[in-house]
């Protein structure tokens, strides 16, 4: 077994392993009454590949593969943004979990975090992964998920927001430094690909959201956070989800339930050397 740095040529195989592993997990964890989980659609696969190619370029020391007889069997990607290290994706080919591949990959990626006082990751409900992250020093906080169709009758009038541009990235990165210890920096490209950038006129918050999902939301105060989330809901399509809500962000639960969305659970936010950020709804990959 060889654990080596990921190269651009490895990214398509890494995407396949990631898609297979998370689909297998969804199948295993689904309730009996739930429909069969769908595989990652081609558009999401293309976005995953584009994002990971950028991560290999910006954070090569945090991106690794495990190779057995010339075949990639496990992958990990991670990023370091000033004072915070984030685990982006971590997956082992289905059927090979539990054999030590994941432990070696995680050890390699965490060397990218040496000297970094803060760390974050978004974990699935996989019990094996939860034990591994806990052993690595992460406190695991359950994530709530808001999903469904917005009740348009519940939408309030929201003011003081506009669509953002590249001119806003400087103050947005300063806000991220305050909330999580580091900017999104080069990751804004991937976040912008996931949806429209909305910002507060007074630079008190921002959000990236598409018609179907919230990617990330950051604010200096709960009032701004609520306004941003309401605006994201107002721009939503037939269905919408905010999939990463921690208990420290109960304001988002208030807004989601007022909009008649359904409340459920979705894995964990893992943090080390810090508390869960608030008011802040993290991205599942870039946190």
C-alpha positions in Angstrom: 0.0 0.0 0.0 1.4 3.4 -1.1 0.1 6.7 0.3 1.3 9.5 -1.9 0.4 13.1 -2.8 -2.6 13.5 -5.1 -1.8 14.6 -8.7 -4.2 16.2 -11.2 -4.2 12.9 -13.1 -5.7 11.2 -9.9 -8.7 13.5 -9.6 -11.2 11.6 -11.9 -10.5 8.4 -10.0 -10.8 10.3 -6.7 -14.2 11.6 -7.8 -15.3 8.1 -8.6 -14.2 6.7 -5.2 -15.9 9.7 -3.4 -19.2 9.2 -5.3 -19.2 5.4 -4.7 -18.3 5.7 -1.0 -21.0 8.3 -0.2 -23.6 6.5 -2.3 -22.9 3.2 -0.5 -23.1 5.0 2.9 -26.5 6.6 1.9 -27.8 3.2 1.0 -26.6 1.6 4.2 -28.0 4.4 6.5 -31.3 5.1 4.8 -34.5 4.2 6.7 -36.7 1.4 5.4 -39.4 3.8 4.3 -37.0 6.1 2.4 -36.5 5.9 -1.4 -33.3 4.5 -2.8 -30.6 7.3 -2.7 -29.6 8.7 -6.1 -26.0 8.7 -7.2 -24.2 12.0 -7.7 -25.4 13.6 -11.0 -22.9 14.4 -13.7 -23.1 18.1 -13.1 -22.1 17.6 -9.4 -19.3 15.2 -10.5 -17.9 17.9 -12.9 -18.1 20.5 -10.1 -16.3 18.1 -7.7 -13.5 17.5 -10.2 -13.1 21.2 -10.9 -13.0 22.0 -7.2 -10.5 19.2 -6.4 -8.2 20.2 -9.2 -8.0 23.7 -7.6 -7.3 22.1 -4.2 -4.4 20.1 -5.6 -3.0 23.3 -7.0 -3.5 25.4 -3.8 -3.1 22.8 -1.1 -1.0 19.9 -2.5 0.4 19.1 0.9 -3.2 18.4 2.1 -4.3 16.1 -0.8 -3.3 12.4 -0.8 -4.3 9.1 -2.4 -3.8 5.5 -1.2 -2.7 3.2 -4.1 -2.7 -0.6 -4.1 -1.0 -2.3 -7.1 -1.3 0.9 -9.1 -5.0 1.4 -8.4 -6.3 4.3 -6.3 -8.3 2.9 -3.4 -8.7 5.9 -1.0 -8.5 9.6 -1.1 -8.3 12.7 1.2 -8.3 16.4 0.4 -7.8 19.2 3.0 -7.0 22.9 3.0 -5.3 25.3 5.3 -6.5 28.9 5.5 -4.3 30.9 7.8 -5.3 29.7 11.4 -7.9 27.0 10.3 -7.4 23.6 8.7 -10.4 22.0 7.0 -10.9 18.4 6.0 -12.7 18.6 2.6 -13.2 15.0 1.4 -12.2 11.7 2.9 -13.2 8.4 1.3 -12.1 4.8 0.9 -13.4 2.5 -1.9 -16.5 0.5 -0.7 -15.5 -2.9 0.7 -12.1 -1.8 1.8 -13.0 0.3 4.9 -11.7 -0.8 8.2 -8.3 -2.1 6.9 -6.2 0.9 8.0 -6.3 2.8 4.7 -8.3 5.6 6.1 -6.1 6.0 9.1 -3.0 6.4 7.0 -4.7 8.9 4.7 -6.0 11.0 7.6 -2.5 11.0 9.2 -0.9 12.2 6.0 -3.5 15.0 5.5 -3.2 16.2 9.1 0.5 17.0 8.5 -0.9 19.9 6.5 -2.4 21.1 9.8 0.9 21.1 11.8 1.0 24.3 13.9 -2.6 25.3 12.9 -4.6 26.1 16.1 -8.0 25.4 14.6 -9.6 22.7 12.6 -13.0 21.9 11.1 -14.7 19.0 9.2 -18.2 18.1 8.2 -18.7 14.4 8.9 -21.4 11.9 7.7 -23.3 9.7 10.1 -20.8 6.9 9.4 -20.0 5.4 12.9 -16.5 4.4 11.8 -15.7 7.9 10.6 -17.1 9.4 13.8 -14.8 7.3 15.9 -11.8 8.1 13.8 -12.5 11.9 14.0 -13.1 11.7 17.8 -9.8 9.9 18.2 -8.1 12.7 16.2 -9.3 15.2 18.8 -12.4 16.6 17.1 -15.5 17.5 19.2 -18.5 16.3 17.2 -21.6 18.5 17.1 -24.8 17.1 15.5 -25.9 18.9 12.3 -29.5 19.7 11.6 -30.9 19.9 8.1 -33.8 22.1 6.8 -35.4 20.8 3.6 -38.6 21.2 1.7 -40.7 23.8 -0.2 -40.8 27.3 1.1 -44.2 28.6 2.1 -44.3 31.9 0.1 -46.9 33.3 2.4 -44.3 33.3 5.3 -41.7 35.4 3.4 -41.1 38.8 5.1 -39.9 41.9 3.3 -36.1 42.0 3.4 -34.0 45.1 2.8 -30.4 46.1 2.9 -29.1 43.2 0.8 -27.7 43.1 -2.8 -25.9 40.7 -5.1 -22.1 40.7 -4.4 -19.1 41.0 -6.6 -15.3 40.5 -6.5 -15.1 43.9 -4.7 -16.7 42.3 -1.7 -14.2 39.5 -1.1 -11.8 41.4 1.1 -14.3 42.2 3.8 -15.9 38.8 3.5 -12.5 37.2 4.2 -12.1 39.4 7.2 -15.5 38.3 8.5 -14.4 34.6 8.0 -11.2 35.3 10.0 -13.4 36.5 12.9 -15.8 33.6 12.7 -13.7 30.6 11.9 -10.0 31.7 12.0 -9.3 32.0 8.3 -10.6 33.3 5.0 -12.2 31.4 2.2 -9.7 33.0 -0.1 -9.2 30.9 -3.3 -12.3 28.8 -2.4 -14.6 31.7 -3.4 -14.4 30.4 -7.0 -15.9 27.0 -6.0 -18.5 28.7 -3.7 -19.5 31.0 -6.5 -20.0 28.1 -8.8 -22.5 26.7 -6.3 -24.8 29.8 -6.3 -25.4 33.5 -6.3 -23.4 35.7 -3.8 -25.7 37.8 -1.6 -24.2 40.5 0.7 -25.4 43.0 3.2 -25.0 46.6 2.2 -23.2 47.4 5.4 -20.7 44.5 5.1 -22.3 42.7 8.0 -22.8 39.3 6.3 -22.9 37.3 3.1 -24.3 34.0 1.7 -23.8 31.8 -1.3 -27.0 30.0 -2.4 -28.6 28.5 -5.5 -32.3 27.9 -6.0 -31.9 24.4 -4.4 -29.3 24.8 -1.6 -27.5 27.1 0.7 -23.7 26.7 0.4 -22.5 29.0 3.2 -23.8 31.9 5.3 -21.7 34.2 7.5 -22.8 37.2 9.5 -21.7 39.5 12.3 -25.0 39.3 14.1 -28.1 37.1 14.1 -30.4 39.9 12.6 -28.2 40.0 9.5 -28.0 36.2 9.4 -31.8 35.9 9.5 -32.2 38.5 6.7 -29.7 36.7 4.5 -31.4 33.3 5.0 -34.9 34.7 4.3 -33.6 36.2 1.1 -32.1 32.8 0.1 -35.4 31.2 0.8 -37.2 33.9 -1.3 -35.0 33.0 -4.3 -35.4 29.3 -3.9 -37.1 27.0 -6.4 -39.4 24.1 -5.9 -37.3 22.6 -3.1 -34.5 24.0 -0.9 -32.1 22.7 1.7 -29.8 24.2 4.3 -28.0 21.0 5.3 -25.5 22.1 7.9 -27.1 23.8 10.9 -25.5 23.4 14.4 -27.2 24.0 17.7 -25.3 27.3 18.1 -27.2 28.5 15.1 -30.8 28.1 16.4 -31.8 31.3 14.6 -31.6 29.3 11.4 -34.0 26.7 12.8 -36.4 29.5 13.7 -36.3 30.9 10.1 -36.6 27.4 8.5 -39.5 26.3 10.5 -41.3 29.6 10.0 -40.9 29.0 6.2 -42.5 25.5 6.7 -39.3 23.6 5.9 -38.9 20.1 7.5 -36.3 19.6 10.2 -34.0 16.5 10.3 -30.4 15.5 11.2 -27.4 15.2 9.0 -24.0 14.0 10.4 -21.7 16.1 12.5 -19.6 19.3 12.5 -16.2 18.4 13.9 -14.2 21.2 15.5 -10.8 21.2 17.2 -9.4 24.2 19.1 -12.5 26.2 18.5 -16.3 26.3 19.1 -18.8 25.9 16.3 -18.9 29.3 14.5 -22.0 31.5 14.8 -23.8 33.1 13.2 -22.5 30.8 10.5 -23.8 28.0 8.3 -20.9 26.1 6.9 -20.4 24.5 3.5 -20.2 20.7 3.6 -16.8 20.6 1.8 -15.1 24.0 2.2 -16.6 24.8 5.6 
